[in-house]
């Protein structure tokens, strides 16, 4: 479900995180991603329009924001912060969970074309998400 998809003036905190000037335009999206009708992820993204100028024109029912951004703005660098949280009552409602259910929040910044391309906060119910990883030394 696309809850928000617009262009706005970068708030001070977002501008700082994205190495932009306060007042510069930024694209903002909030999407609840579902798996077979079950909300799995509340995804809030801020996108640098210089890196993905056609972001707002995409049909995010046919392509995910991540897939689109990887196509037009190849990741040079990424920063991830993963933490356990309790989400707001509004987000809990959108995810169809109890307000006291533990969630996992991934805060991510990506760089492309030597600029911060995205700043994202992605919240998933702890009961519906699992972190996995694999390291292969060659």
N, CA, C and O atoms as a GROMACS GRO file, in nm:
protein
  552
    1UNK      N    1   0.084  -0.118   0.000
    1UNK     CA    2   0.000   0.000   0.000
    1UNK      C    3   0.089   0.125   0.000
    1UNK      O    4   0.175   0.140   0.086
    2UNK      N    5   0.067   0.210  -0.095
    2UNK     CA    6   0.143   0.335  -0.102
    2UNK      C    7   0.069   0.438  -0.017
    2UNK      O    8  -0.041   0.479  -0.050
    3UNK      N    9   0.131   0.478   0.094
    3UNK     CA   10   0.070   0.573   0.185
    3UNK      C   11   0.110   0.716   0.153
    3UNK      O   12   0.035   0.810   0.181
    4UNK      N   13   0.228   0.734   0.096
    4UNK     CA   14   0.278   0.867   0.064
    4UNK      C   15   0.380   0.856  -0.048
    4UNK      O   16   0.465   0.767  -0.047
    5UNK      N   17   0.371   0.945  -0.144
    5UNK     CA   18   0.468   0.951  -0.254
    5UNK      C   19   0.467   1.096  -0.301
    5UNK      O   20   0.380   1.137  -0.378
    6UNK      N   21   0.567   1.174  -0.255
    6UNK     CA   22   0.566   1.315  -0.292
    6UNK      C   23   0.706   1.376  -0.293
    6UNK      O   24   0.806   1.312  -0.261
    7UNK      N   25   0.709   1.502  -0.331
    7UNK     CA   26   0.831   1.582  -0.330
    7UNK      C   27   0.811   1.688  -0.224
    7UNK      O   28   0.704   1.748  -0.215
    8UNK      N   29   0.913   1.711  -0.143
    8UNK     CA   30   0.901   1.811  -0.037
    8UNK      C   31   1.036   1.876  -0.013
    8UNK      O   32   1.138   1.835  -0.069
    9UNK      N   33   1.036   1.976   0.071
    9UNK     CA   34   1.159   2.041   0.112
    9UNK      C   35   1.223   1.952   0.219
    9UNK      O   36   1.156   1.907   0.311
   10UNK      N   37   1.351   1.928   0.205
   10UNK     CA   38   1.422   1.841   0.300
   10UNK      C   39   1.423   1.904   0.439
   10UNK      O   40   1.477   2.013   0.458
   11UNK      N   41   1.363   1.836   0.537
   11UNK     CA   42   1.373   1.885   0.675
   11UNK      C   43   1.519   1.883   0.721
   11UNK      O   44   1.601   1.810   0.664
   12UNK      N   45   1.551   1.961   0.821
   12UNK     CA   46   1.689   1.977   0.868
   12UNK      C   47   1.755   1.842   0.897
   12UNK      O   48   1.866   1.817   0.850
   13UNK      N   49   1.690   1.754   0.973
   13UNK     CA   50   1.750   1.626   1.010
   13UNK      C   51   1.777   1.539   0.887
   13UNK      O   52   1.881   1.474   0.878
   14UNK      N   53   1.683   1.537   0.793
   14UNK     CA   54   1.700   1.456   0.671
   14UNK      C   55   1.809   1.517   0.583
   14UNK      O   56   1.892   1.444   0.529
   15UNK      N   57   1.808   1.648   0.569
   15UNK     CA   58   1.912   1.715   0.489
   15UNK      C   59   2.050   1.681   0.543
   15UNK      O   60   2.143   1.653   0.466
   16UNK      N   61   2.065   1.684   0.675
   16UNK     CA   62   2.194   1.653   0.736
   16UNK      C   63   2.234   1.508   0.707
   16UNK      O   64   2.349   1.482   0.669
   17UNK      N   65   2.141   1.414   0.723
   17UNK     CA   66   2.171   1.272   0.698
   17UNK      C   67   2.208   1.248   0.552
   17UNK      O   68   2.287   1.158   0.522
   18UNK      N   69   2.151   1.328   0.461
   18UNK     CA   70   2.173   1.306   0.318
   18UNK      C   71   2.279   1.399   0.260
   18UNK      O   72   2.300   1.400   0.138
   19UNK      N   73   2.345   1.476   0.345
   19UNK     CA   74   2.449   1.570   0.302
   19UNK      C   75   2.393   1.668   0.198
   19UNK      O   76   2.458   1.700   0.098
   20UNK      N   77   2.272   1.716   0.226
   20UNK     CA   78   2.205   1.814   0.140
   20UNK      C   79   2.188   1.943   0.220
   20UNK      O   80   2.206   1.944   0.342
   21UNK      N   81   2.153   2.049   0.152
   21UNK     CA   82   2.122   2.174   0.219
   21UNK      C   83   1.976   2.174   0.261
   21UNK      O   84   1.890   2.123   0.190
   22UNK      N   85   1.949   2.232   0.378
   22UNK     CA   86   1.810   2.247   0.422
   22UNK      C   87   1.737   2.328   0.316
   22UNK      O   88   1.788   2.429   0.268
   23UNK      N   89   1.621   2.283   0.278
   23UNK     CA   90   1.543   2.354   0.177
   23UNK      C   91   1.554   2.293   0.038
   23UNK      O   92   1.474   2.324  -0.050
   24UNK      N   93   1.654   2.207   0.018
   24UNK     CA   94   1.662   2.139  -0.112
   24UNK      C   95   1.547   2.039  -0.124
   24UNK      O   96   1.499   1.988  -0.023
   25UNK      N   97   1.504   2.012  -0.247
   25UNK     CA   98   1.396   1.915  -0.263
   25UNK      C   99   1.443   1.772  -0.238
   25UNK      O  100   1.558   1.737  -0.265
   26UNK      N  101   1.353   1.692  -0.186
   26UNK     CA  102   1.378   1.550  -0.162
   26UNK      C  103   1.248   1.477  -0.194
   26UNK      O  104   1.140   1.528  -0.170
   27UNK      N  105   1.261   1.356  -0.247
   27UNK     CA  106   1.143   1.272  -0.267
   27UNK      C  107   1.120   1.193  -0.139
   27UNK      O  108   1.216   1.153  -0.072
   28UNK      N  109   0.993   1.172  -0.105
   28UNK     CA  110   0.957   1.105   0.020
   28UNK      C  111   0.851   1.001  -0.011
   28UNK      O  112   0.749   1.032  -0.073
   29UNK      N  113   0.874   0.878   0.032
   29UNK     CA  114   0.772   0.774   0.013
   29UNK      C  115   0.755   0.695   0.141
   29UNK      O  116   0.850   0.671   0.216
   30UNK      N  117   0.632   0.654   0.164
   30UNK     CA  118   0.599   0.562   0.273
   30UNK      C  119   0.514   0.453   0.210
   30UNK      O  120   0.408   0.480   0.154
   31UNK      N  121   0.561   0.330   0.221
   31UNK     CA  122   0.493   0.215   0.160
   31UNK      C  123   0.488   0.102   0.261
   31UNK      O  124   0.586   0.073   0.328
   32UNK      N  125   0.371   0.038   0.272
   32UNK     CA  126   0.359  -0.084   0.351
   32UNK      C  127   0.363  -0.201   0.254
   32UNK      O  128   0.275  -0.217   0.169
   33UNK      N  129   0.468  -0.282   0.266
   33UNK     CA  130   0.485  -0.397   0.178
   33UNK      C  131   0.417  -0.518   0.241
   33UNK      O  132   0.426  -0.539   0.362
   34UNK      N  133   0.348  -0.596   0.158
   34UNK     CA  134   0.272  -0.710   0.207
   34UNK      C  135   0.317  -0.838   0.138
   34UNK      O  136   0.368  -0.836   0.026
   35UNK      N  137   0.297  -0.949   0.208
   35UNK     CA  138   0.318  -1.081   0.151
   35UNK      C  139   0.187  -1.157   0.168
   35UNK      O  140   0.146  -1.188   0.279
   36UNK      N  141   0.123  -1.186   0.057
   36UNK     CA  142  -0.008  -1.253   0.057
   36UNK      C  143  -0.108  -1.182   0.147
   36UNK      O  144  -0.183  -1.246   0.221
   37UNK      N  145  -0.107  -1.050   0.139
   37UNK     CA  146  -0.202  -0.969   0.214
   37UNK      C  147  -0.159  -0.933   0.355
   37UNK      O  148  -0.223  -0.849   0.419
   38UNK      N  149  -0.054  -0.995   0.406
   38UNK     CA  150  -0.007  -0.969   0.542
   38UNK      C  151   0.101  -0.861   0.540
   38UNK      O  152   0.203  -0.877   0.474
   39UNK      N  153   0.081  -0.750   0.613
   39UNK     CA  154   0.183  -0.645   0.616
   39UNK      C  155   0.313  -0.696   0.677
   39UNK      O  156   0.315  -0.749   0.788
   40UNK      N  157   0.421  -0.680   0.602
   40UNK     CA  158   0.552  -0.730   0.644
   40UNK      C  159   0.651  -0.619   0.677
   40UNK      O  160   0.745  -0.639   0.754
   41UNK      N  161   0.628  -0.500   0.619
   41UNK     CA  162   0.731  -0.397   0.630
   41UNK      C  163   0.669  -0.260   0.609
   41UNK      O  164   0.591  -0.239   0.516
   42UNK      N  165   0.704  -0.167   0.696
   42UNK     CA  166   0.669  -0.026   0.680
   42UNK      C  167   0.798   0.043   0.637
   42UNK      O  168   0.895   0.049   0.712
   43UNK      N  169   0.798   0.095   0.516
   43UNK     CA  170   0.921   0.148   0.456
   43UNK      C  171   0.905   0.297   0.429
   43UNK      O  172   0.822   0.339   0.348
   44UNK      N  173   0.986   0.377   0.497
   44UNK     CA  174   0.989   0.522   0.472
   44UNK      C  175   1.122   0.556   0.410
   44UNK      O  176   1.227   0.528   0.468
   45UNK      N  177   1.118   0.616   0.291
   45UNK     CA  178   1.242   0.649   0.218
   45UNK      C  179   1.244   0.796   0.182
   45UNK      O  180   1.142   0.857   0.150
   46UNK      N  181   1.365   0.851   0.187
   46UNK     CA  182   1.392   0.984   0.134
   46UNK      C  183   1.494   0.963   0.023
   46UNK      O  184   1.595   0.896   0.043
   47UNK      N  185   1.467   1.019  -0.093
   47UNK     CA  186   1.548   0.994  -0.211
   47UNK      C  187   1.600   1.127  -0.265
   47UNK      O  188   1.526   1.224  -0.275
   48UNK      N  189   1.727   1.130  -0.299
   48UNK     CA  190   1.788   1.248  -0.361
   48UNK      C  191   1.741   1.254  -0.507
   48UNK      O  192   1.773   1.164  -0.584
   49UNK      N  193   1.666   1.359  -0.545
   49UNK     CA  194   1.616   1.369  -0.683
   49UNK      C  195   1.727   1.374  -0.788
   49UNK      O  196   1.703   1.339  -0.904
   50UNK      N  197   1.846   1.419  -0.751
   50UNK     CA  198   1.956   1.424  -0.848
   50UNK      C  199   2.001   1.284  -0.888
   50UNK      O  200   2.055   1.265  -0.997
   51UNK      N  201   1.979   1.187  -0.801
   51UNK     CA  202   2.024   1.051  -0.825
   51UNK      C  203   1.916   0.967  -0.895
   51UNK      O  204   1.946   0.882  -0.977
   52UNK      N  205   1.790   0.993  -0.861
   52UNK     CA  206   1.678   0.917  -0.919
   52UNK      C  207   1.564   1.013  -0.953
   52UNK      O  208   1.461   1.015  -0.886
   53UNK      N  209   1.584   1.094  -1.059
   53UNK     CA  210   1.488   1.201  -1.090
   53UNK      C  211   1.348   1.152  -1.127
   53UNK      O  212   1.252   1.229  -1.116
   54UNK      N  213   1.333   1.027  -1.169
   54UNK     CA  214   1.202   0.977  -1.210
   54UNK      C  215   1.138   0.888  -1.102
   54UNK      O  216   1.043   0.815  -1.132
   55UNK      N  217   1.187   0.893  -0.981
   55UNK     CA  218   1.136   0.808  -0.872
   55UNK      C  219   0.984   0.822  -0.856
   55UNK      O  220   0.914   0.722  -0.843
   56UNK      N  221   0.934   0.943  -0.855
   56UNK     CA  222   0.791   0.965  -0.831
   56UNK      C  223   0.703   0.916  -0.945
   56UNK      O  224   0.582   0.900  -0.926
   57UNK      N  225   0.761   0.892  -1.062
   57UNK     CA  226   0.684   0.848  -1.178
   57UNK      C  227   0.669   0.696  -1.186
   57UNK      O  228   0.602   0.646  -1.276
   58UNK      N  229   0.729   0.624  -1.092
   58UNK     CA  230   0.727   0.478  -1.100
   58UNK      C  231   0.597   0.420  -1.046
   58UNK      O  232   0.532   0.479  -0.960
   59UNK      N  233   0.560   0.303  -1.099
   59UNK     CA  234   0.444   0.229  -1.050
   59UNK      C  235   0.495   0.126  -0.951
   59UNK      O  236   0.539   0.018  -0.990
   60UNK      N  237   0.489   0.160  -0.823
   60UNK     CA  238   0.547   0.073  -0.721
   60UNK      C  239   0.456  -0.046  -0.686
   60UNK      O  240   0.480  -0.116  -0.587
   61UNK      N  241   0.354  -0.066  -0.765
   61UNK     CA  242   0.278  -0.191  -0.756
   61UNK      C  243   0.337  -0.293  -0.854
   61UNK      O  244   0.310  -0.413  -0.842
   62UNK      N  245   0.418  -0.246  -0.949
   62UNK     CA  246   0.481  -0.334  -1.047
   62UNK      C  247   0.629  -0.356  -1.021
   62UNK      O  248   0.684  -0.460  -1.057
   63UNK      N  249   0.694  -0.260  -0.957
   63UNK     CA  250   0.837  -0.270  -0.926
   63UNK      C  251   0.856  -0.215  -0.785
   63UNK      O  252   0.794  -0.115  -0.748
   64UNK      N  253   0.942  -0.280  -0.707
   64UNK     CA  254   0.966  -0.228  -0.572
   64UNK      C  255   1.058  -0.106  -0.581
   64UNK      O  256   1.137  -0.094  -0.675
   65UNK      N  257   1.047  -0.016  -0.484
   65UNK     CA  258   1.141   0.097  -0.483
   65UNK      C  259   1.287   0.052  -0.484
   65UNK      O  260   1.370   0.113  -0.550
   66UNK      N  261   1.318  -0.055  -0.410
   66UNK     CA  262   1.456  -0.104  -0.407
   66UNK      C  263   1.503  -0.149  -0.544
   66UNK      O  264   1.614  -0.116  -0.586
   67UNK      N  265   1.419  -0.226  -0.614
   67UNK     CA  266   1.457  -0.273  -0.748
   67UNK      C  267   1.477  -0.155  -0.843
   67UNK      O  268   1.573  -0.154  -0.920
   68UNK      N  269   1.387  -0.057  -0.838
   68UNK     CA  270   1.401   0.060  -0.925
   68UNK      C  271   1.531   0.135  -0.893
   68UNK      O  272   1.607   0.170  -0.983
   69UNK      N  273   1.555   0.160  -0.764
   69UNK     CA  274   1.672   0.237  -0.726
   69UNK      C  275   1.802   0.164  -0.760
   69UNK      O  276   1.899   0.227  -0.802
   70UNK      N  277   1.805   0.033  -0.743
   70UNK     CA  278   1.925  -0.042  -0.781
   70UNK      C  279   1.952  -0.033  -0.931
   70UNK      O  280   2.067  -0.038  -0.975
   71UNK      N  281   1.845  -0.020  -1.008
   71UNK     CA  282   1.860  -0.011  -1.154
   71UNK      C  283   1.916   0.124  -1.197
   71UNK      O  284   2.003   0.131  -1.283
   72UNK      N  285   1.866   0.233  -1.137
   72UNK     CA  286   1.906   0.366  -1.183
   72UNK      C  287   2.018   0.429  -1.102
   72UNK      O  288   2.084   0.523  -1.148
   73UNK      N  289   2.041   0.378  -0.981
   73UNK     CA  290   2.142   0.437  -0.893
   73UNK      C  291   2.221   0.324  -0.826
   73UNK      O  292   2.200   0.295  -0.709
   74UNK      N  293   2.314   0.262  -0.900
   74UNK     CA  294   2.391   0.151  -0.844
   74UNK      C  295   2.458   0.191  -0.712
   74UNK      O  296   2.516   0.299  -0.702
   75UNK      N  297   2.450   0.104  -0.615
   75UNK     CA  298   2.503   0.135  -0.482
   75UNK      C  299   2.655   0.128  -0.483
   75UNK      O  300   2.714   0.025  -0.517
   76UNK      N  301   2.718   0.238  -0.443
   76UNK     CA  302   2.863   0.242  -0.424
   76UNK      C  303   2.898   0.205  -0.281
   76UNK      O  304   3.000   0.141  -0.254
   77UNK      N  305   2.812   0.246  -0.190
   77UNK     CA  306   2.837   0.227  -0.048
   77UNK      C  307   2.701   0.222   0.022
   77UNK      O  308   2.606   0.286  -0.022
   78UNK      N  309   2.694   0.145   0.130
   78UNK     CA  310   2.571   0.139   0.209
   78UNK      C  311   2.606   0.134   0.356
   78UNK      O  312   2.708   0.077   0.396
   79UNK      N  313   2.520   0.194   0.436
   79UNK     CA  314   2.535   0.194   0.581
   79UNK      C  315   2.405   0.139   0.639
   79UNK      O  316   2.296   0.184   0.602
   80UNK      N  317   2.416   0.041   0.730
   80UNK     CA  318   2.298  -0.020   0.791
   80UNK      C  319   2.309  -0.012   0.943
   80UNK      O  320   2.414  -0.039   1.001
   81UNK      N  321   2.199   0.025   1.006
   81UNK     CA  322   2.187   0.018   1.151
   81UNK      C  323   2.061  -0.064   1.178
   81UNK      O  324   1.953  -0.030   1.130
   82UNK      N  325   2.075  -0.173   1.254
   82UNK     CA  326   1.964  -0.261   1.283
   82UNK      C  327   1.942  -0.259   1.434
   82UNK      O  328   2.035  -0.280   1.511
   83UNK      N  329   1.816  -0.234   1.474
   83UNK     CA  330   1.787  -0.229   1.617
   83UNK      C  331   1.646  -0.276   1.647
   83UNK      O  332   1.557  -0.268   1.562
   84UNK      N  333   1.626  -0.326   1.768
   84UNK     CA  334   1.494  -0.365   1.815
   84UNK      C  335   1.423  -0.241   1.868
   84UNK      O  336   1.483  -0.160   1.940
   85UNK      N  337   1.296  -0.227   1.833
   85UNK     CA  338   1.219  -0.110   1.876
   85UNK      C  339   1.074  -0.151   1.904
   85UNK      O  340   1.031  -0.261   1.870
   86UNK      N  341   1.000  -0.060   1.965
   86UNK     CA  342   0.855  -0.064   1.966
   86UNK      C  343   0.813   0.050   1.873
   86UNK      O  344   0.860   0.162   1.890
   87UNK      N  345   0.728   0.022   1.778
   87UNK     CA  346   0.691   0.125   1.680
   87UNK      C  347   0.576   0.211   1.734
   87UNK      O  348   0.516   0.180   1.837
   88UNK      N  349   0.548   0.317   1.663
   88UNK     CA  350   0.438   0.405   1.703
   88UNK      C  351   0.306   0.331   1.686
   88UNK      O  352   0.297   0.231   1.616
   89UNK      N  353   0.204   0.382   1.752
   89UNK     CA  354   0.072   0.322   1.743
   89UNK      C  355   0.021   0.326   1.598
   89UNK      O  356  -0.045   0.232   1.553
   90UNK      N  357   0.051   0.434   1.526
   90UNK     CA  358   0.008   0.446   1.387
   90UNK      C  359   0.072   0.337   1.299
   90UNK      O  360   0.004   0.271   1.221
   91UNK      N  361   0.204   0.318   1.314
   91UNK     CA  362   0.273   0.216   1.234
   91UNK      C  363   0.226   0.077   1.276
   91UNK      O  364   0.209  -0.010   1.190
   92UNK      N  365   0.205   0.054   1.405
   92UNK     CA  366   0.153  -0.076   1.451
   92UNK      C  367   0.020  -0.106   1.383
   92UNK      O  368  -0.004  -0.219   1.341
   93UNK      N  369  -0.065  -0.006   1.371
   93UNK     CA  370  -0.194  -0.024   1.302
   93UNK      C  371  -0.174  -0.060   1.155
   93UNK      O  372  -0.244  -0.146   1.102
   94UNK      N  373  -0.080   0.007   1.090
   94UNK     CA  374  -0.054  -0.021   0.949
   94UNK      C  375   0.003  -0.161   0.928
   94UNK      O  376  -0.021  -0.224   0.826
   95UNK      N  377   0.080  -0.209   1.026
   95UNK     CA  378   0.139  -0.343   1.019
   95UNK      C  379   0.046  -0.450   1.076
   95UNK      O  380   0.075  -0.570   1.069
   96UNK      N  381  -0.066  -0.405   1.132
   96UNK     CA  382  -0.165  -0.496   1.193
   96UNK      C  383  -0.103  -0.580   1.305
   96UNK      O  384  -0.116  -0.702   1.309
   97UNK      N  385  -0.034  -0.509   1.397
   97UNK     CA  386   0.024  -0.572   1.514
   97UNK      C  387  -0.019  -0.494   1.638
   97UNK      O  388  -0.069  -0.382   1.628
   98UNK      N  389   0.002  -0.553   1.755
   98UNK     CA  390  -0.024  -0.485   1.882
   98UNK      C  391   0.087  -0.382   1.904
   98UNK      O  392   0.202  -0.406   1.868
   99UNK      N  393   0.054  -0.268   1.964
   99UNK     CA  394   0.156  -0.163   1.985
   99UNK      C  395   0.276  -0.208   2.068
   99UNK      O  396   0.383  -0.148   2.058
  100UNK      N  397   0.259  -0.314   2.150
  100UNK     CA  398   0.372  -0.359   2.233
  100UNK      C  399   0.449  -0.475   2.171
  100UNK      O  400   0.534  -0.534   2.237
  101UNK      N  401   0.420  -0.508   2.044
  101UNK     CA  402   0.495  -0.616   1.977
  101UNK      C  403   0.631  -0.563   1.932
  101UNK      O  404   0.639  -0.459   1.867
  102UNK      N  405   0.738  -0.635   1.967
  102UNK     CA  406   0.872  -0.592   1.925
  102UNK      C  407   0.886  -0.591   1.773
  102UNK      O  408   0.834  -0.677   1.703
  103UNK      N  409   0.959  -0.491   1.726
  103UNK     CA  410   0.985  -0.477   1.582
  103UNK      C  411   1.135  -0.462   1.559
  103UNK      O  412   1.212  -0.437   1.652
  104UNK      N  413   1.173  -0.479   1.436
  104UNK     CA  414   1.311  -0.457   1.394
  104UNK      C  415   1.310  -0.335   1.301
  104UNK      O  416   1.232  -0.328   1.206
  105UNK      N  417   1.398  -0.241   1.330
  105UNK     CA  418   1.411  -0.124   1.242
  105UNK      C  419   1.549  -0.126   1.177
  105UNK      O  420   1.652  -0.136   1.243
  106UNK      N  421   1.546  -0.118   1.045
  106UNK     CA  422   1.668  -0.104   0.966
  106UNK      C  423   1.674   0.041   0.919
  106UNK      O  424   1.586   0.088   0.847
  107UNK      N  425   1.777   0.110   0.961
  107UNK     CA  426   1.801   0.246   0.912
  107UNK      C  427   1.916   0.234   0.814
  107UNK      O  428   2.023   0.182   0.847
  108UNK      N  429   1.894   0.283   0.692
  108UNK     CA  430   1.993   0.261   0.586
  108UNK      C  431   2.017   0.390   0.508
  108UNK      O  432   1.925   0.465   0.477
  109UNK      N  433   2.145   0.413   0.478
  109UNK     CA  434   2.181   0.517   0.382
  109UNK      C  435   2.258   0.448   0.270
  109UNK      O  436   2.338   0.358   0.294
  110UNK      N  437   2.231   0.493   0.148
  110UNK     CA  438   2.307   0.442   0.034
  110UNK      C  439   2.369   0.559  -0.041
  110UNK      O  440   2.316   0.670  -0.042
  111UNK      N  441   2.482   0.532  -0.104
  111UNK     CA  442   2.551   0.630  -0.186
  111UNK      C  443   2.557   0.579  -0.329
  111UNK      O  444   2.578   0.460  -0.353
  112UNK      N  445   2.538   0.671  -0.422
  112UNK     CA  446   2.550   0.640  -0.564
  112UNK      C  447   2.596   0.768  -0.633
  112UNK      O  448   2.556   0.878  -0.594
  113UNK      N  449   2.677   0.754  -0.733
  113UNK     CA  450   2.731   0.871  -0.805
  113UNK      C  451   2.795   0.971  -0.709
  113UNK      O  452   2.786   1.092  -0.728
  114UNK      N  453   2.862   0.917  -0.605
  114UNK     CA  454   2.933   0.998  -0.507
  114UNK      C  455   2.843   1.092  -0.427
  114UNK      O  456   2.888   1.196  -0.379
  115UNK      N  457   2.715   1.056  -0.413
  115UNK     CA  458   2.619   1.134  -0.334
  115UNK      C  459   2.538   1.039  -0.248
  115UNK      O  460   2.524   0.921  -0.280
  116UNK      N  461   2.485   1.091  -0.137
  116UNK     CA  462   2.390   1.011  -0.062
  116UNK      C  463   2.265   1.002  -0.149
  116UNK      O  464   2.202   1.104  -0.180
  117UNK      N  465   2.229   0.881  -0.186
  117UNK     CA  466   2.114   0.860  -0.275
  117UNK      C  467   1.985   0.843  -0.197
  117UNK      O  468   1.882   0.898  -0.235
  118UNK      N  469   1.992   0.767  -0.085
  118UNK     CA  470   1.871   0.740  -0.008
  118UNK      C  471   1.901   0.737   0.141
  118UNK      O  472   2.012   0.705   0.184
  119UNK      N  473   1.800   0.772   0.217
  119UNK     CA  474   1.798   0.753   0.362
  119UNK      C  475   1.666   0.686   0.392
  119UNK      O  476   1.561   0.742   0.361
  120UNK      N  477   1.669   0.567   0.452
  120UNK     CA  478   1.548   0.488   0.473
  120UNK      C  479   1.537   0.439   0.616
  120UNK      O  480   1.636   0.414   0.684
  121UNK      N  481   1.410   0.427   0.660
  121UNK     CA  482   1.379   0.364   0.788
  121UNK      C  483   1.275   0.256   0.758
  121UNK      O  484   1.163   0.286   0.718
  122UNK      N  485   1.314   0.132   0.778
  122UNK     CA  486   1.229   0.019   0.742
  122UNK      C  487   1.198  -0.059   0.870
  122UNK      O  488   1.288  -0.107   0.938
  123UNK      N  489   1.068  -0.070   0.902
  123UNK     CA  490   1.024  -0.136   1.025
  123UNK      C  491   0.949  -0.262   0.990
  123UNK      O  492   0.858  -0.261   0.907
  124UNK      N  493   0.988  -0.372   1.054
  124UNK     CA  494   0.923  -0.501   1.034
  124UNK      C  495   0.885  -0.560   1.169
  124UNK      O  496   0.961  -0.548   1.265
  125UNK      N  497   0.766  -0.624   1.179
  125UNK     CA  498   0.731  -0.693   1.304
  125UNK      C  499   0.834  -0.802   1.332
  125UNK      O  500   0.871  -0.877   1.241
  126UNK      N  501   0.880  -0.811   1.456
  126UNK     CA  502   0.979  -0.911   1.491
  126UNK      C  503   0.934  -1.053   1.464
  126UNK      O  504   1.015  -1.140   1.434
  127UNK      N  505   0.803  -1.077   1.473
  127UNK     CA  506   0.751  -1.212   1.451
  127UNK      C  507   0.743  -1.250   1.303
  127UNK      O  508   0.720  -1.366   1.270
  128UNK      N  509   0.763  -1.152   1.215
  128UNK     CA  510   0.750  -1.178   1.072
  128UNK      C  511   0.881  -1.157   0.996
  128UNK      O  512   0.882  -1.152   0.873
  129UNK      N  513   0.991  -1.143   1.068
  129UNK     CA  514   1.116  -1.107   1.003
  129UNK      C  515   1.230  -1.182   1.066
  129UNK      O  516   1.233  -1.201   1.188
  130UNK      N  517   1.322  -1.224   0.987
  130UNK     CA  518   1.439  -1.294   1.036
  130UNK      C  519   1.561  -1.241   0.962
  130UNK      O  520   1.561  -1.230   0.840
  131UNK      N  521   1.665  -1.209   1.037
  131UNK     CA  522   1.791  -1.167   0.976
  131UNK      C  523   1.876  -1.291   0.952
  131UNK      O  524   1.897  -1.371   1.042
  132UNK      N  525   1.924  -1.305   0.831
  132UNK     CA  526   2.014  -1.416   0.800
  132UNK      C  527   2.135  -1.360   0.726
  132UNK      O  528   2.128  -1.254   0.665
  133UNK      N  529   2.242  -1.431   0.732
  133UNK     CA  530   2.361  -1.390   0.659
  133UNK      C  531   2.450  -1.510   0.634
  133UNK      O  532   2.441  -1.612   0.700
  134UNK      N  533   2.536  -1.494   0.538
  134UNK     CA  534   2.628  -1.601   0.503
  134UNK      C  535   2.758  -1.535   0.457
  134UNK      O  536   2.757  -1.442   0.376
  135UNK      N  537   2.868  -1.584   0.509
  135UNK     CA  538   2.999  -1.532   0.471
  135UNK      C  539   3.077  -1.646   0.409
  135UNK      O  540   3.091  -1.753   0.467
  136UNK      N  541   3.128  -1.621   0.292
  136UNK     CA  542   3.210  -1.722   0.223
  136UNK      C  543   3.348  -1.660   0.201
  136UNK      O  544   3.361  -1.558   0.133
  137UNK      N  545   3.447  -1.722   0.257
  137UNK     CA  546   3.583  -1.675   0.235
  137UNK      C  547   3.641  -1.751   0.118
  137UNK      O  548   3.632  -1.874   0.113
  138UNK      N  549   3.701  -1.680   0.026
  138UNK     CA  550   3.752  -1.748  -0.092
  138UNK      C  551   3.898  -1.739  -0.112
  138UNK      O  552   3.951  -1.794  -0.209
   0.00000   0.00000   0.00000
